[in-house]
Amino acid sequence: MWRRRVAVEPNRASPSVGLRGRAALATILMAVLHVHHPANASELIACDAPGTLISLDSPLRALAVAVERSREIRVIALGSSSTEGTGASTTQAAYPARFDREMDRRFPGKDFKVANLGKGGELADQMLVRLQRDVIPARPALVLWQTGVNDAITGVDLVSFGKTLASGIGAMQAAGIEVVLIDPQYYPRSAGVPRYEDFIAVMRRVAREHGVPVFRRYAIMQYLISSGQHSVDDLLWKDKFHLNDVSYGCLAELMAQAVEAEIRRPAPPMISAGVAVAGPLAGVSLPTAY
């Protein structure tokens, strides 16, 4: 994908154009500048990352079944400010809304309903309370759980953080809900936060132990910068901590790509009495976006 550029030449009207001519030119320019309002700004942004960073390391088979069987797929995005959308120009530019639109595009005829339950400043244990109170009773097919950054910044005990993650994952799995964890964002000052990367490592370990995937936001953002696709200023809001429209769009698109790959991944054959039997989605053709 490529960024679309519209060049507007400076006003080079000769003095003979006159006041009315310049006013007319200004009106035309204002009309041009207000014509193009993309529904998804990520469509104009280059954001590519290798499959080793994007791919999810655990399957989402129950979600694949839900997509195959239902037209409406309920998703809950649980997290802190970068789920809520701090730094985005509008609520529709935050990653949950962008992910919603991108999944609808990738699966024509399906309606992904993504609820944004982001709340700025929350720690993982505070999200656990909301998870048990608000998320699990709603019985979504998928929960996108973004957490860890505030725990790292405030110095939460790593063991306690891991136990909180394990408790939340276990509760969702017991309810038959698929989970994707989203690790902390990259920002330059994270290098000065003690054990910042240790929180990422703990998240990956707990996820691996429970068989759930992690969307590697930290590594992806680092790659987008190191590969020269974007600068730090491109990806972060004015506080150089929160995300902005560009990074929300990139991450929503890459996350949708990763989730789609797992939904479309053929299920392994089930073995019954020594005979291979096709899995529940074998032979099922899901709609493809063009």
Sine and cosine of phi, psi and omega as CSV:
sin_phi,cos_phi,sin_psi,cos_psi,sin_omega,cos_omega
0.00,0.00,0.48,-0.88,-0.09,-1.00
-0.76,-0.65,0.55,-0.84,0.05,-1.00
-0.96,0.28,0.74,-0.67,-0.01,-1.00
-1.00,-0.03,0.77,-0.63,-0.05,-1.00
-0.89,-0.46,0.70,-0.71,0.08,-1.00
-0.88,-0.48,0.89,-0.45,-0.03,-1.00
-1.00,-0.06,0.77,-0.64,0.04,-1.00
-0.91,-0.41,0.90,-0.43,-0.02,-1.00
-0.93,0.36,0.55,-0.83,0.08,-1.00
-0.88,0.48,0.36,-0.93,-0.01,-1.00
-0.93,0.36,0.96,-0.29,-0.01,-1.00
-0.94,-0.34,0.37,0.93,0.00,-1.00
-0.88,0.48,0.67,-0.74,0.00,-1.00
-0.95,0.30,0.32,-0.95,0.01,-1.00
-0.83,0.55,-0.40,0.92,-0.06,-1.00
-0.97,0.24,-0.19,0.98,-0.01,-1.00
-0.87,0.49,-0.65,0.76,0.04,-1.00
1.00,0.04,0.19,-0.98,-0.08,-1.00
-0.91,0.42,-0.68,0.73,-0.03,-1.00
-0.91,0.42,-0.63,0.77,0.00,-1.00
-0.90,0.44,-0.67,0.74,0.00,-1.00
-0.93,0.37,-0.60,0.80,0.03,-1.00
-0.90,0.44,-0.66,0.76,0.02,-1.00
-0.90,0.43,-0.66,0.75,0.02,-1.00
-0.89,0.46,-0.66,0.75,0.01,-1.00
-0.90,0.45,-0.63,0.77,0.01,-1.00
-0.90,0.44,-0.67,0.74,0.02,-1.00
-0.89,0.45,-0.70,0.72,0.00,-1.00
-0.89,0.45,-0.65,0.76,0.02,-1.00
-0.90,0.44,-0.62,0.78,0.03,-1.00
-0.90,0.44,-0.69,0.72,0.01,-1.00
-0.87,0.49,-0.71,0.71,-0.07,-1.00
-0.93,0.38,-0.35,0.94,-0.04,-1.00
-0.97,-0.25,0.04,1.00,-0.03,-1.00
-0.97,0.25,-0.68,0.73,-0.18,-0.98
-1.00,-0.08,0.96,-0.30,0.07,-1.00
-0.79,-0.61,1.00,0.03,-0.05,-1.00
-0.89,0.45,0.64,-0.77,0.05,-1.00
-0.92,0.40,-0.49,0.87,-0.01,-1.00
-0.70,-0.71,0.97,-0.25,-0.07,-1.00
-0.89,0.45,-0.36,0.93,0.00,-1.00
-0.91,0.41,-0.32,0.95,0.04,-1.00
-0.92,0.40,-0.31,0.95,0.00,-1.00
-0.96,-0.28,0.18,0.98,-0.12,-0.99
-0.85,-0.53,0.76,-0.66,0.09,-1.00
-0.98,0.19,0.86,-0.51,0.05,-1.00
-0.51,-0.86,1.00,-0.03,-0.02,-1.00
-0.89,-0.46,0.60,-0.80,0.05,-1.00
-0.59,-0.81,0.48,-0.88,-0.02,-1.00
-0.90,0.43,0.45,-0.89,-0.01,-1.00
-0.85,0.52,-0.49,0.87,0.01,-1.00
-0.90,0.43,-0.43,0.90,0.04,-1.00
-1.00,0.00,-0.57,0.82,-0.10,-0.99
-0.99,0.14,-0.63,0.78,-0.15,-0.99
-0.88,0.47,0.60,-0.80,0.04,-1.00
-1.00,0.07,0.65,-0.76,-0.14,-0.99
-1.00,-0.07,0.20,0.98,0.11,-0.99
-0.59,-0.81,0.55,-0.83,-0.07,-1.00
-0.96,0.29,0.30,-0.95,0.07,-1.00
-0.82,-0.58,0.86,0.51,-0.13,-0.99
-0.92,0.38,-0.63,0.78,0.01,-1.00
-0.90,0.43,-0.59,0.81,0.06,-1.00
-0.91,0.41,-0.65,0.76,0.03,-1.00
-0.86,0.51,-0.66,0.75,0.03,-1.00
-0.91,0.42,-0.67,0.75,0.01,-1.00
-0.88,0.47,-0.65,0.76,0.01,-1.00
-0.92,0.38,-0.61,0.79,-0.01,-1.00
-0.94,0.35,-0.57,0.82,-0.13,-0.99
-1.00,-0.08,-0.39,0.92,-0.13,-0.99
-0.85,-0.53,0.51,-0.86,0.11,-0.99
-0.99,0.17,-0.63,0.78,-0.04,-1.00
-0.98,-0.22,0.79,-0.61,-0.01,-1.00
-0.87,-0.50,0.89,-0.45,-0.04,-1.00
-1.00,0.02,0.75,-0.66,0.00,-1.00
-0.77,-0.64,0.64,-0.77,0.10,-1.00
-0.87,-0.49,0.79,-0.62,0.10,-0.99
-0.99,-0.15,0.94,-0.35,-0.02,-1.00
-0.95,-0.30,0.72,-0.69,0.00,-1.00
0.08,-1.00,-0.34,-0.94,-0.03,-1.00
-0.96,-0.29,-0.62,-0.78,-0.14,-0.99
-0.91,0.41,-0.51,0.86,-0.02,-1.00
-0.99,0.16,-0.07,1.00,0.25,-0.97
-1.00,-0.08,-0.69,0.72,0.03,-1.00
-0.84,0.54,-0.61,0.79,0.07,-1.00
0.91,-0.42,0.36,0.93,0.07,-1.00
-0.85,0.52,0.76,-0.64,-0.03,-1.00
0.99,-0.13,-0.27,0.96,0.05,-1.00
-0.99,0.17,0.50,-0.87,-0.02,-1.00
-0.95,0.32,-0.51,0.86,0.05,-1.00
-0.55,-0.84,0.21,-0.98,0.06,-1.00
-0.89,0.45,-0.47,0.88,0.01,-1.00
-0.97,0.26,-0.20,0.98,0.04,-1.00
-1.00,-0.08,-0.14,0.99,0.06,-1.00
-0.94,0.34,0.35,-0.94,-0.14,-0.99
-0.89,0.46,-0.61,0.79,-0.02,-1.00
-0.87,0.50,-0.69,0.73,0.02,-1.00
-0.92,0.39,-0.62,0.79,0.02,-1.00
-0.92,0.39,-0.67,0.75,0.03,-1.00
-0.88,0.47,-0.66,0.75,0.04,-1.00
-0.82,0.57,-0.79,0.61,-0.04,-1.00
-0.92,0.40,-0.62,0.79,-0.03,-1.00
-0.93,0.37,-0.63,0.77,0.04,-1.00
-0.93,0.37,-0.62,0.78,0.07,-1.00
-0.87,0.49,-0.63,0.77,0.01,-1.00
-0.92,0.40,-0.63,0.78,-0.06,-1.00
-0.97,0.23,-0.37,0.93,-0.01,-1.00
-0.80,-0.60,0.98,0.21,0.01,-1.00
-0.84,0.55,0.67,-0.75,-0.01,-1.00
1.00,0.00,-0.19,0.98,0.06,-1.00
-0.96,-0.27,0.48,-0.88,-0.01,-1.00
-0.82,-0.58,0.98,-0.20,0.06,-1.00
-0.99,0.13,0.83,-0.56,0.01,-1.00
-0.95,-0.30,0.98,-0.20,-0.06,-1.00
-0.98,-0.20,0.90,-0.43,0.03,-1.00
-1.00,-0.07,0.75,-0.66,-0.01,-1.00
-1.00,-0.06,0.95,-0.31,0.06,-1.00
-0.92,-0.38,0.65,0.76,0.08,-1.00
-0.98,0.18,0.61,-0.79,0.03,-1.00
-0.61,-0.79,0.92,-0.40,-0.10,-1.00
-0.82,0.58,0.69,-0.73,0.11,-0.99
1.00,0.08,-0.07,1.00,-0.09,-1.00
-0.96,0.27,0.55,-0.84,0.12,-0.99
-1.00,-0.05,0.20,-0.98,-0.04,-1.00
-0.88,0.48,-0.64,0.77,-0.04,-1.00
-0.93,0.36,-0.48,0.88,0.10,-1.00
-0.95,0.33,-0.61,0.79,0.06,-1.00
-0.92,0.40,-0.54,0.84,0.02,-1.00
-0.87,0.49,-0.62,0.79,0.05,-1.00
-0.89,0.46,-0.73,0.68,0.00,-1.00
-0.93,0.37,-0.55,0.84,0.03,-1.00
-0.87,0.50,-0.73,0.69,-0.02,-1.00
-0.95,0.30,-0.54,0.84,-0.06,-1.00
-1.00,0.09,-0.66,0.75,-0.17,-0.99
-0.93,-0.37,-0.56,0.83,-0.15,-0.99
-1.00,0.10,-0.83,0.55,-0.07,-1.00
-0.87,0.49,-0.67,0.74,0.04,-1.00
-0.87,0.49,-0.40,0.92,0.00,-1.00
-0.98,0.21,-0.24,0.97,0.03,-1.00
0.77,0.64,0.83,0.56,0.08,-1.00
-0.95,0.30,0.31,-0.95,0.08,-1.00
-0.97,0.23,-0.47,0.88,-0.08,-1.00
-0.55,-0.83,0.65,-0.76,0.15,-0.99
-0.87,-0.49,0.78,-0.62,0.12,-0.99
-0.98,-0.18,0.95,-0.30,-0.11,-0.99
-0.96,-0.29,0.97,-0.25,0.03,-1.00
-0.99,-0.13,0.83,-0.56,-0.03,-1.00
-0.31,-0.95,0.08,-1.00,0.12,-0.99
0.94,-0.35,-0.58,0.81,-0.10,-0.99
-0.92,0.39,-0.71,0.71,-0.01,-1.00
-0.93,0.36,-0.54,0.84,0.06,-1.00
-0.90,0.44,-0.67,0.75,0.02,-1.00
-0.91,0.41,-0.71,0.71,-0.06,-1.00
-0.90,0.43,-0.61,0.79,-0.05,-1.00
-1.00,0.00,-0.03,1.00,0.09,-1.00
0.97,0.22,0.55,0.84,0.08,-1.00
-0.87,0.49,0.58,-0.81,0.03,-1.00
-0.88,0.47,0.74,-0.67,-0.07,-1.00
-0.89,0.45,-0.63,0.77,0.00,-1.00
-0.90,0.43,-0.69,0.73,0.03,-1.00
-0.89,0.46,-0.65,0.76,0.03,-1.00
-0.87,0.50,-0.72,0.69,0.01,-1.00
-0.88,0.48,-0.65,0.76,0.01,-1.00
-0.92,0.40,-0.60,0.80,0.04,-1.00
-0.90,0.44,-0.71,0.70,0.04,-1.00
-0.86,0.50,-0.73,0.69,-0.03,-1.00
-0.88,0.48,-0.64,0.77,0.01,-1.00
-0.90,0.43,-0.70,0.71,0.00,-1.00
-0.92,0.40,-0.69,0.72,0.02,-1.00
-0.89,0.46,-0.71,0.70,-0.01,-1.00
-0.87,0.49,-0.65,0.76,0.00,-1.00
-0.90,0.43,-0.65,0.76,0.00,-1.00
-0.94,0.34,-0.66,0.75,0.02,-1.00
-0.90,0.44,-0.61,0.79,0.03,-1.00
-0.89,0.45,-0.46,0.89,0.02,-1.00
-1.00,-0.01,0.05,1.00,0.02,-1.00
0.97,0.24,0.44,0.90,-0.04,-1.00
-0.97,-0.23,0.77,-0.64,0.07,-1.00
-0.95,0.30,0.52,-0.85,-0.04,-1.00
-0.74,-0.67,0.69,-0.72,0.24,-0.97
-0.83,-0.55,0.86,-0.51,0.08,-1.00
-0.99,0.11,0.55,-0.83,0.06,-1.00
-0.86,-0.52,0.88,-0.48,-0.09,-1.00
-0.99,0.17,0.12,-0.99,-0.08,-1.00
-0.87,0.50,0.39,-0.92,0.03,-1.00
-0.98,0.21,0.35,-0.94,0.15,-0.99
-1.00,0.03,0.70,-0.72,0.19,-0.98
-0.48,-0.88,0.51,-0.86,-0.14,-0.99
-0.81,0.59,-0.63,0.78,-0.06,-1.00
-0.96,0.28,-0.12,0.99,0.02,-1.00
-0.89,0.45,-0.40,0.92,0.03,-1.00
-0.89,0.46,-0.41,0.91,0.00,-1.00
-1.00,-0.07,0.03,1.00,0.03,-1.00
-1.00,-0.01,0.88,-0.47,-0.01,-1.00
-0.83,0.56,0.76,-0.65,0.10,-0.99
0.90,0.43,0.36,0.93,-0.02,-1.00
-0.82,0.57,-0.75,0.66,-0.01,-1.00
-0.95,0.31,-0.36,0.93,0.08,-1.00
-0.91,0.41,-0.57,0.82,0.05,-1.00
-0.91,0.42,-0.62,0.79,0.06,-1.00
-0.90,0.43,-0.67,0.74,0.00,-1.00
-0.91,0.42,-0.65,0.76,0.03,-1.00
-0.89,0.45,-0.67,0.74,0.03,-1.00
-0.86,0.51,-0.70,0.71,-0.01,-1.00
-0.91,0.42,-0.63,0.77,0.00,-1.00
-0.91,0.42,-0.74,0.68,-0.01,-1.00
-0.89,0.45,-0.66,0.75,0.02,-1.00
-0.88,0.48,-0.69,0.72,0.00,-1.00
-0.89,0.46,-0.67,0.74,0.00,-1.00
-0.90,0.44,-0.47,0.88,-0.03,-1.00
-0.97,-0.24,0.03,1.00,0.06,-1.00
0.94,0.34,0.56,0.83,0.05,-1.00
-0.88,-0.48,0.48,-0.88,-0.04,-1.00
-1.00,0.10,0.36,-0.93,0.11,-0.99
-0.87,-0.49,0.78,-0.63,0.15,-0.99
-1.00,0.09,0.88,-0.48,-0.19,-0.98
-1.00,0.08,0.95,0.31,-0.05,-1.00
-0.87,0.49,-0.70,0.72,-0.04,-1.00
-0.85,0.53,-0.78,0.62,-0.04,-1.00
-0.93,0.37,-0.59,0.81,0.00,-1.00
-0.91,0.41,-0.70,0.71,0.02,-1.00
-0.89,0.45,-0.64,0.77,0.07,-1.00
-0.86,0.51,-0.68,0.74,-0.02,-1.00
-0.92,0.40,-0.67,0.74,0.00,-1.00
-0.86,0.51,-0.51,0.86,0.03,-1.00
-0.99,0.13,-0.75,0.66,-0.07,-1.00
-0.92,0.40,-0.46,0.89,0.01,-1.00
-0.98,0.18,-0.12,0.99,0.02,-1.00
1.00,0.09,0.07,1.00,0.01,-1.00
-0.94,0.34,-0.59,0.81,-0.02,-1.00
-0.56,-0.83,0.42,-0.91,0.11,-0.99
-1.00,-0.10,0.17,-0.99,0.08,-1.00
-0.84,0.54,-0.67,0.75,0.00,-1.00
-0.90,0.44,-0.52,0.86,0.04,-1.00
-0.91,0.42,-0.58,0.81,-0.21,-0.98
-0.99,-0.17,-0.25,0.97,-0.07,-1.00
-0.87,-0.49,0.50,-0.87,0.02,-1.00
-0.93,0.37,0.00,-1.00,-0.09,-1.00
-0.88,0.47,-0.38,0.92,0.02,-1.00
-0.99,0.11,-0.03,1.00,0.00,-1.00
0.85,0.53,0.51,0.86,0.05,-1.00
-0.72,-0.70,-0.81,0.59,0.00,-1.00
-0.98,0.21,0.34,-0.94,0.02,-1.00
-0.98,0.19,0.12,-0.99,0.03,-1.00
-0.71,-0.70,-0.13,-0.99,-0.06,-1.00
-0.84,0.54,-0.63,0.78,-0.03,-1.00
-0.90,0.43,-0.79,0.61,-0.06,-1.00
-0.94,0.35,-0.60,0.80,0.08,-1.00
-0.87,0.50,-0.67,0.74,0.00,-1.00
-0.91,0.41,-0.71,0.70,0.01,-1.00
-0.87,0.49,-0.75,0.66,-0.08,-1.00
-0.92,0.38,-0.61,0.79,0.04,-1.00
-0.90,0.45,-0.66,0.75,-0.01,-1.00
-0.93,0.38,-0.70,0.71,0.00,-1.00
-0.92,0.38,-0.58,0.81,0.05,-1.00
-0.91,0.41,-0.67,0.74,0.04,-1.00
-0.88,0.47,-0.63,0.78,0.04,-1.00
-0.88,0.48,-0.69,0.73,-0.01,-1.00
-0.92,0.39,-0.70,0.72,-0.02,-1.00
-0.92,0.39,-0.65,0.76,0.04,-1.00
-0.86,0.51,-0.68,0.73,0.00,-1.00
-0.86,0.51,-0.62,0.78,0.01,-1.00
-0.95,0.30,-0.59,0.81,0.02,-1.00
-0.90,0.43,-0.64,0.77,-0.07,-1.00
-1.00,0.05,-0.12,0.99,-0.02,-1.00
-0.91,0.41,0.78,-0.63,0.01,-1.00
-0.87,0.49,0.70,-0.72,0.05,-1.00
-0.95,0.32,0.62,-0.78,0.04,-1.00
-0.92,0.40,0.49,-0.87,0.00,-1.00
-0.91,0.41,0.60,-0.80,0.07,-1.00
-1.00,0.03,0.64,-0.77,-0.03,-1.00
-0.99,-0.16,0.85,-0.52,0.02,-1.00
-0.78,-0.63,0.91,-0.42,0.01,-1.00
0.81,0.58,0.66,0.76,0.05,-1.00
0.98,0.19,0.07,1.00,-0.02,-1.00
-0.91,-0.42,0.76,-0.65,0.02,-1.00
-0.96,0.28,0.78,-0.62,0.03,-1.00
-0.87,-0.50,0.67,-0.74,-0.04,-1.00
-0.87,0.49,0.60,-0.80,0.02,-1.00
-0.94,0.35,0.09,-1.00,-0.12,-0.99
-0.89,0.46,-0.41,0.91,-0.02,-1.00
-0.96,-0.28,0.12,0.99,-0.01,-1.00
-0.89,0.46,0.74,-0.68,0.03,-1.00
0.99,0.17,-0.09,1.00,0.00,-1.00
-0.99,0.15,0.75,-0.66,0.01,-1.00
-0.95,-0.30,0.95,-0.31,0.04,-1.00
-0.99,0.12,0.49,-0.87,0.00,-1.00
-0.89,0.46,0.55,-0.84,-0.02,-1.00
-0.90,-0.44,0.67,-0.74,0.04,-1.00
-0.99,0.13,0.58,-0.81,0.05,-1.00
-0.85,-0.53,0.00,0.00,0.00,0.00
